[in-house]
Amino acid sequence: MALEILNRELGIERLLLEGGGGSNGAFLRAGLIDEVSLAICPAVDGAKGAPSIFDSSDSDAGVPAPVTSMTLANCKVLEGGAVWLRYRLQNG
């Protein structure tokens, strides 16, 4: 697995994942995400098919992530009415 190679060859123990919904969803379903950092800005799209934080491929549809709990670790109000939420995830 690529993550094992990064750890073994480069000593990397922690990654920042900034992918789209598909790659985020794949890491989530694999139980590899331990924290979600989410900035919510006051805007409304409402478009069908708009990007999401976590998404599934057709083959993964209906496969739940192994997340057993999400705990709010921090909440901060930012300029312009945005909020920054950090959650710790527990995977089963």
C-alpha angles and dihedrals in degrees: 000000000000093000091056090051092050089052097044099042101033104020092239110162102166133039134193107223113206100162130130125270093280097055092037090052092049092053090045094051089047089057092241100125117088099166137032118202110192130180113197116199124194100255135116124213107160093178117149111249093020114163116273132202094241122023138170132226117232090262091052096045109129094015107125123219115248091241109138098178144002119207123193105238100175142357124193131177111225132197117287094031096290121140129209115213125188120193129186113218126211114205123205 
